[in-house]
Structures are given as C-alpha cells and as structure tokens.
Amino acid sequence: MKRGPEQIKRAVLVKALLAACLLLTACASGSARPFSGISDTEQVKNVIFMLSDGSANEAWPLVRWVKGERLASDEILSGAIRTYGADSIITDSAPGSTSYATGQKGTDKGIAVYPWHVTIAGVDFNPAMQYVPLATVLEGARLTGRATGVVATSNLQHATPADFTAHTHDRSNFNEIGEQQVYQNIDVLLAGGEQYLLPAGVSTGVRSDKENLIEVIKSKGYDYVTNRDQMLAASGRKIFGLFAKDAMAFDIDRATFAPGEPSLSEMTATALKALTESSKGNDKGFFLFVEGSKVDWAAHANDPAGVVSELLAYDKAVKVALDFAKRDGNTLLISVSDHTTGGLSIGVRSDPKYSTTDDDLVTGPLRMARLTGEGIARLIELDHSEANIKDVVARQWGIKDLNADEIALIRNPPQGATRQTVLVSMLSRRARIGWTSNGHTGGDPYLFSFGPGRISGLWENVDIGRYVAHKLGFSFADINRRLFVEASTSFQAQGFRTAIDRSDAANPVLVVSRAGEKDGTQARLPLSKNLVLVNGKSIELEGIVVLAEKLDKVFLPRQALEVIAAELK
C-alpha cells in the first residue's frame, strides 16, 4: 500500500528515534566503539600523547578568561571522552590512564594490569586474566622500532606515567615501578622522583633493596641531568632527568621554591628534540607521552590559582607539541584528561549576584596570584604573625582586605582544616569559584587532536588507546603475546622447572633449570629487570620480567624462552 507524506514522515521519525535509542544504549553500556567505525588504515610516524591530569571541563574556560585570549588547545578541540573504569564511573588516575595505555579498562589502583574487580556493565572481563600485566602503547611503539619518551611534572613513578611504563596492582609501590622504568630502555625520561631510585642512606634515597638505580642509568649511556641548565645543555639522544626528590613544584611556585627546575614546555621541547635525533637512524619515528600532572593536585586542593597556572603551563606544552606536529606533517597529536577533579564551577550558589558576574570579578583575583595556596602556606609557616600574614597575602595574591576573622583562621586553622585549605577557600570566594569535591568527579573531559588520523566525537578511553596502537602499526593482542607469557607453564612445556629465589627478599629472582638435573646450569632472571643471567653472561631482553604478586606468577617476554632454551641445551 502506498504511504502518504505524513506516514513517510512518521516512519522516518520513528527510525531516527530508534537509531538514537540504540546509540544511547550502546554508550550507556560502554560498548560504543567509535574506533571500529573508522576505516583509517594509514600508519603515522610519530605520536605525541598528552594528558592534563584531572582537568575539569569548566577549568578550560576559566583559564581562557584569565589569560584573556584563546588557548593553543582551542585550535584542536575535537570531542570528549568517557573515562569510567572497570569498577567505578568516577575513575582514578591509575585505571583511567591504564585504559589509554593498554586499551583495557582498569581496576582502581592497578597499573597496566588486567582488572580484577569489575562492576560496570559492558566492561570486557575474563576472570582468568585478573592481575596479568598488559602491554602498553609505549612498549608497543618501542617494539616497532620507535624511540620513546615520557615527560611529567609529578614523580616519574606516579600513577599516570607509570601506566605507560610499568606493571603492578598497587600504584603506591613507587620503588618497584621505578625499577621497572629504568629497565624499559626508554630513550627520554624527564620528571621528578629521584628518591625512589636511590638506596636508603644515599642522599634522599628511600629504596630498601640497596640498589642504586641512578648508577644503572648512567651505565646505560644516558645523559643524567638534575636541573634545567643541565637538561638544556644535554646533547645526547638518551636523557634521563629527575629534577626533584619527589614531585616537581607547581609551575607558579617554581621561581620562588625551585628555580632550577625546567617548565613542562621546556621538558616537552627537549624530549621532542632528543627523540627526533634518536629516530633519525632508522626513520621509524617516536612515541612521546607528556603529562601535566599537577592540574589534578591543585584541583584536589580546591586551589584556583594552582589549577589556572598548571593548565596554562600545560597549554604552553601543547603549543610546543602542536608547532612540532605542524612542521613535521606526519605526527598525530592527542591531548586528553584521565578524569575530572574537584567539581570546579565559575560562580557559586552563595553569591546573590552570580547572574551579573563581570569577568573582572573572576579574573582580577586570579591574575594577581603569584603562588599557589601551598606556596603561601609555606611562606607563612615560619612566621604566623599578623604582619607577616598580611604582607605575604598582599604581595603574592594582591589581597589587601583580610579581616580579623580571616587572619585568625590563617593563624589557627579549625579542626579538620589546614592553613592551605583556609587560604584557598578565601581566594576561591573572592574569585567566585565554586567546588563540589576534593576528589575526582565523573565528567566526560575534553578531547583534543591534530594531525593525520585526527579523531573527533565522543570516544571511550580504551578506544583511544587501541586507535593509537593501530596508528603505530601493532595490536595489543600481538604485543601481549610477545611480552607477557606465564613463566612456569611455558618453561615446563619445554622441559624446564622454575622457582622464585627469595633468599634476598628485597631482590627476588626467577630461577630456571633443566627438569631432573640437580646441579645443572641455571638461568637467573631478576624480577622487574630485562635481564637473563646465564653461563657468565648478562643477556638483555626486549621487555621486563614482571611478578604478578597477587597470583605469585612471573610473566616475561617470549624471547626469554628462546634465549634460555639455547643457553641450557
């Protein structure tokens, strides 16, 4: 029967509504896969993957207002990202960046390992894979012959840079993460965190295994640098820079408290220069990860001066990367956040005149800020006098109208508060900035992208990781099979037996020997390193040996099976 115009119109509308419902259902279940709909088979030479940790969406317009002009990132704004993890729609840095690094949703606190606690519908989950290490895009890039680099303003061992360079169920195990990073053969590493590579009793060292990994770094041919001048003077293709014993200073605090530290944009430029040189020999290109780590830290502290200055510093690093990508023509640049933090808002409900908020009311107090709340608190710590408080707050924040009640709160913070929290609340109130939390929030942060294969729209975080791997010419399935085979069953199939030697509890070793031989030659593989010690030789592997502590199983590169079979024949 022939349908009339109204029937046709109604049918088209029904189809459109049905399609919309199906799309919403797919997104809600976590099964939407923008990547699968892209028929882009072209590989790229270089990938620059940048991440501003914990950047709330409303922080971007705040920074834009304070700067008074458009940001470098504005030019490449292209979409948004669903960042939920395997066990929470409000994710943590560890599982959030695991998704980008491995193409697999992660469990809270896990660093590039398979999830073990899954509560969100639609998340891929195989119970047999719990806690198993997962190959990262950085490891895959290295195995495709590319140079690799990592830049961060946190300590290098912190959750987000760790997700691309290490494997453990516990993000707080900085000593273990640091050791794995040293043996990953990454070309450029620039961040804080020196204390986690030094043994206790040496300088600021905190390692209990007596290993001096700084000496290992130097023996591997790196230019080891510890300040801005040394970094800018470094001419080698391999640079390992640790500029603070733990995290680096906030960008706005650096001139006062850490003048020897480089900025994030300077570290990014240095890394790009070194990686370009490193990749010239084989023309394979590079993968660089850059994190503006402390946007998140400022947001946790509800510090608007810290958020603005850190995001501005990150945007300057984006400009460095974007300028490089424009010149190069074969570089894919992606900029993301792992989650949002703090629930920042421009305007607060308690302000009766919020609907007539002039831009100067917001930008004025923030443009005058010369330190974070943490920095102000440090300057007041040794002198709580009213005169010093007034002087510091006036000079560093331009606030000259502190009242007696505010001064009293700064001098003696109430129970449950700190001097820093008191100070930032005063600045937030004056700048009309609101906060809903000191923790993470569940927003969908912005996606920025530029270059060949530029992406847009609403993406799952895991699909971005898979897409980057695709553009670099490998699949995670292949790299996982190559880097992480379970040692015991794999060696047993070849006629070997294995045991973990824990006689030195701080330095366990996987021991491999011929089954049935009591006094035969043994191969020893120190955990968290990429070495096989056998027949008086030290043989370097293409990946690290990882102990999945919760399973008490060792995972290692398939190459180790071949090396040991040849040495113990």
N, C-alpha and C positions, 0 to 999 in steps of 0.2 A: 504494500500500500504506500502510495506516495505521501511523504510527510510535508506539512506546510511549514512556512518560515518560523512560526512560534515553536513548533515541535522540534525543528532542527536546532533552533537557538537553545531550547531547553536541554536537548541531548548534548550539545557542545558544553553547556554549563555543567551538566552532571559529570561528564568526562573530566572536565578541568578540576572540579571539586574532588573527584575520586583520585586523580593524579596527585593533587595537593595532599590529600589524606595519606596516601601511600608514602609520599616523600616524608611527611611529618612522622609517620610511624617508623620509617627506616631510621630517621635521625634520632628519634627517641630511644630506639633500641640499640643505638651505637653501630648499626650495620650499614649506614650510608657510606659509600666508598667513592668519593669524587675521583680518586686516582684511577679506578677501574674504567672510568668513562673517558680518560684522556688517551688518545691514540698517538702519543708522542714517543717515538722510538729513538729520537736523536739523543746521543750522549753529549755531555758537556765536559770541558777540560777541567774547570775549576768549580768548586762550590764553596761559598762563604756562608756559613750558617751562624746567625747571630741571635742572641736571646737576652732580653731585658727582664730579669727575674722579677716576678711579682708585680708587673706593671698593670695597674687598674686602668680601665678604658678612660675614665674621667681624668686620669693624670695627664694624658696627652693634651687635651685642650687647656688644662691648667698651665702646662709648660709653654704651650703656644701663646697664651695670654701674657705670661711673664716675660717671655723672650720678645714679644711684640712683633713677631713675624712668623712666617711659615717655617716648618722644620724640614730638614733634609729627608726625614722619613715620610713626610706627607706626599712626596712625589711618587712613592712606590706603595702606598696603601692599597691593598688589593682584596682584603677579605677578613675573615675571622676564624677562630679555631675552637673546637670543642676539646677541652683539656681534662675531662674527668679521668680518674684512674680506674683500676680494677675493683677497688673496694670503697670508693667514695666519689661523689660528684664534686667534692671540694678536694682537689688533689694537693699533694706535697711536691716539692721540687724533685725529690728522688724518683717517684713513679712518673711524675709529669715529664721530666726530661728523658727517663728511660723510654718513654713512648717515641720521642723524636729520635733517640739514638739507636733503638733496636727494632722499631716497627711493631712493638708489642706493648699493650697496656701493662703497667706495673703495679705491684702491691706497695702500700705505704712503707717507707724506709728502705726498699730494695733498690740496689744499684746495678742496672743492666743484668738482672736475673729474671727468670720466668716467675710470674705471680704465684703466690701460694694461698692467697685469700681473695676470693672473687665474690662480690655481692651485687655487681651492676649487671643487669640483663644485657645480653648481646656481646659481652667481652669474651674473646677467644680464651678457652681454658682447657688444658689437657692435664689432669691430675698427675700423670706420670712424669710431667716436666717440671714440677714445682722445685724452685730454688736453682734450677740448672742455669749456668751462665749463658748469656745471649750475646752474640757478636754485635758490634756497633758499626755505625756508618764510618767512623774514623778507622776502625780496624779493617773494614772492607775497602776503604779508599787506599790504605797502605798496601793491602794485598793486590790491588790493581796497579801498583807501581807508583802511586801518587805520593808526594810529600804531604806531611800532616802537621797541623799546629793547633794549639789550644791557648786561649787568652782569657783571663778572668780577673776580677778585682777582689774576689774572695780568696781564701787559701785554695790552692790548686786541688786539694783533696776534698773540697766541699761538694755537696750533692750533685750539682749540675755539671761542672766539668768532670767529676768522677763518672757520671753516667756514660760519657763518651770514651772513657779511658780505663775503666776498672770494673770489677765484678764482685759483689758481696751482698748479702741480705741486710747488712747493717751500715747505713750511711755514716754513722758516727765513728766507724773504725778507720780513722784517718791514717794511722800508721800502716795498715795493710793496704789501703788504697794508694798511699804514696809510693810504697814499694812496687806495686804493680805498674804504676805510671812510669817509674824510672826504667823499667824493663820492657816498655812497649815500643821502643825505637821511634818515638815521635820526634819530629825534626825541631819544632819550636814550641816551648812551653814558657809562658810569661804570666805570673800571678804572685800571690803571697803563699805563706805556708812553709817556710824553711824549717821551723822547729820539728816538723813531722818527718824530716829526712835526716835528722841528726840524733846520735845516741844521747841518752841522759848523761849529763856531766860535761858535754861538749857544747859550749856556747849556750843557746837556748833550747837545746835538744830535749826531746821527750820520749825517744824510742827506747823500748826495754829490751830489744833484741841485739843491742850493741853494734848494729850496723850503721856505718857512716855512708849514707847514700849520696851525699854531696861528693865524696871521693869517687864513688862509682860513676856519677855523672861526668866528672872531669875525665875519668879514664875512658869514657865513651866518645871523647872528642868534641864535647860541647864547649862553646864559649859560656862559662858560668858567670852570670852577672847579678849584681845585687842592688844596683841603683840606676837612675835614669841615665846618667852620663855614660856609665859602662855599657848600658844597653844600646844607646845611640852610636857608640863607638864600635860596637861588635860588627865584625865583617864576615864572620863565618856563616855557613849555611845551617849549622846546628847551634841553636841558642837555648839555654835553659836559664831563665831569670826568675828569681824569687826575691821579692822586694820588701817583704815584711815577715816577721816570725809567724804571724797568723794572717788574718785578712788584711788587705791594704786599707788605707784611710779613705774616708768619704772624699769625693772629688773636691767639695767646697772646703773641707778641713785640711787638705793636703799642704797648702802653703804654710799653715801655722804649725801643724804637728808632724808632717812627713814630707819635707821639701825635696828629699832625694828620690821620692817615688815618681815613676812616669804616670802619665794620664792614660786612660783607656784608648783614646785615639792614637797616642804615640805608640802604645804597645801593638795596636792593630796595624799601623803603618810599618812598624819594624817586622812584624810577623809576615806581612804580605811581601815585603822586600826579600826576606830570607827564603820564604817558600818559593817565590818566583825564581830565585837563584838555584835552589835545590832541585826544582823541577826542570831546569833547562837541559840537564844532561840527558834525560830520557824523554822529554817533551810530553810527559804523562799528565802534568798538571798537579793540583793540590786540593786538599780539603782543610779548611780553617774553621774552627769553632771559636766564637767570641761571645763572652758573657759580661753584661753589665750587672754584676752580682748584687750590688748593694741598693738598687732601687727597692728591692724586697725588704732589705734590712731597715731602710728608712720608713717604709710603709708599716712594717711590724711595730715600729716605734711611734707611729702616727705623727711623723715629723714632716711637715710640708716643705720646709727648706731642704731637707735631705732628699725627698722624692724629686723635687724640681731640679735640683743640681745634678743628681745622679742620672735622671732621664735626659737632661741636656747633654751631659758628658757622653751618654750612650749615643745620642743622636749625632754628636760630632764624630764618633767612631763609625756610625752608619755612613756618614758623608765620605769618610776616608775609603770605606769599602765600596760605596757606590761610585765614587770617582774612578777607582781602580776597575770596577766592572765595566764602566762605560768605555774606558780606554781599551780594555782587553777585548771585549766583544764575545768572549766565549766563557764567561763566568756567570753562574747562577747565584744570585744573592737572595737569601731568605732571612727574614727577621721576624721573630715570634716572642711570646712570653710563655712560660710554663704554666702559669696560673695568675690570678689576680690576688692582691693582698690589701687589707685594711679597710676596704669599702669606702674609699675616698669620694667625697662629693664637693662640688663647688656650690656653696650655700648650705645653710643649716636651718633646721626647723625652728630653732630657738630665736632666730633673727626675724623680728616682726617686719622688717623691710626688705626681706630677701628678694621680693619681686621687682625691686628697684635698685638692685645691686649694681653699682657702677664698676667698671673694670678696674679703676684706680683703687677701689676699696680692697680688692683681692690682690692686685699686683704690687701695690705700694709696699706692704709689709714684706713680701717675699723678695722683691728686688733689692731691698736693703739688707737682707740676710747675708752675712759673711761666714757663718759657721752653722753646723747642724746643732740640734739640741744637745747631742752628745758632746760636741766641742765646747759649747757654752758651759755645760756642767763641769767639764774638765778645768776650765779657767776659774770657775768659782770654788772648786773643790778645796783648794788650799786656803781660801780666804772667804769666809761666809759673811763678812761684814756688809752692812747695808750700802756703804760707799762703794765697795768693790762690785757688788751685785748690780747697782745702778750703772756703774761705769762700764762693766762688761756688756750688759744687755743693750746699753745705748750705743756703744761703739760697734758691736758685732751684729745687732739686729735693728738698730735705729729706733728702738723703743725707749722713749723718754718719759712715759707716763705711768710707770709702775706705781701701783698704790700700796698702802701699808699692808693690806691683806695679802697681796701677791708676793711682796718681799718676805713676809713671814712664812708663806708656803715654800718659797725657794730655799729659805734658810733651814726650815724644818719640815720636810715633806711629810704628809699624813701617812698613816699606816697603809701599806699596800701600794704606795706610790714611791717614785724616786725623784731626785732633783730633775733628771732629764724629762720624765713624763710630765712633771709640773710645768716645766718650761715650754715644751712643745704644745701643750694644751693652751697656753697663753698666746703663742704665736698663731695657732690654728684659729682661735677665737677672733683674733684681730684680723686675720686674712679671710674670714668667713669660710673656712674649710671644715667640713664635717667628716667624721669617721664612724664606721659601724663595728669595727673589729680591730683587734691587734693580731689577728690570724689571717689565714688565707680565706678567699671567697670563691664562689663558684661561677664567676662570669666567663664569657667567651672572649678572650683577648683578641686584639687586632692581629692581622696577618699582613706582612709587607713582603713584596717580592719584585725582583728585577732581573732581566737578562733572558737568555734562551731558555725556554721552558717555564717562563714566569707563570705562577699559579694564582688563582683568584677564587673567590666564593667562600663558602663555609666548608672547612676541612676538619677531619678528625686528626688529632695529633699523630696517631700511628700511621696514617696515610701519608703525612708529610715525610716521616722517616722512610717509609717504603719508596716514596717517589724520589727522594734524594738518592737512595741506593740504586734505583732504576736509572737515574740520570748519570750515575757514576759507573754503570755497567755491570752491576752484580745483584744477586738476590740474597736476602738474609738466609734463606734456607741453605744455599750453597756455602756461604761463609761459615755458618754454624756447623755444618758437616765437616768443614775443613779445620776449624779452630777448636772445637769442643767435643771430643769423643770421651766417653767414660773409660777411665784407665783400666780398672780391674777386669771387667768383662772383655775388653778389647785385647789386652795383653794375654789373658787366659786363653783366648781363641788362637793365639799364636804360640802357645806352649810356654808362657812365662807366668810367674807369680809376682804379686805386688804386695807391698806393705808400707805403711807410713811410719817412718822412724821419728819418734817424738822424744828421743833421748835429750835433745836440746829443745825444750818446749817452745822456746821463742822462735826457733828456726826449723820447723818440721820439713822433712824430705820424703818424697816418694821414692822407694827403692824397688827396682825391677831386676829380677834374676831368672835364670832358667829353672823351670819346674823340675824337681827331682835332684837338683845339684845343691849340695850343702856349702861348698867352698868355691863355687864358680865366680866369675866376674860379675859384678853388679853395676847397674846404671843407676845413678842418683839424680833426681830432679828436684831441686829446691822449690818449694811452693812459692807462688807469686813472682817467679822469675821466668825467663825464657831460655833456660839452660839445661843441657844434659851433660852430666859429668861421668865419663866412662873411659876406661883404658888410658887414664892420664890426660885425657883431652877434655876441653870445655867446648861443647858444640851448641851454637846458638840456634834456637827455633824461631819460626815465623810468628809465634804467638806465645802467650804466657800460660803457665801451669796454675790452675785455679782449684782451690779446695772449696767445695760447697759444704760449709760447716754443718748445716742442718741435716745434710744427707751423709756426712762423713765420706764423701766420694770425691775423687780427683778427676778433673776434666782437663784435657790437654790437646795440643794440635795433633792431627792425624800424622803429620810429619814425624812426630816423636816415635810412633810405632815403627816406621821405616828405618829411622836412624838407629834405634835400639836393636831391631832385628839384625841389622847389618853389623853392629858392633859386638853383639853377643852370639854370633853364629858359631 
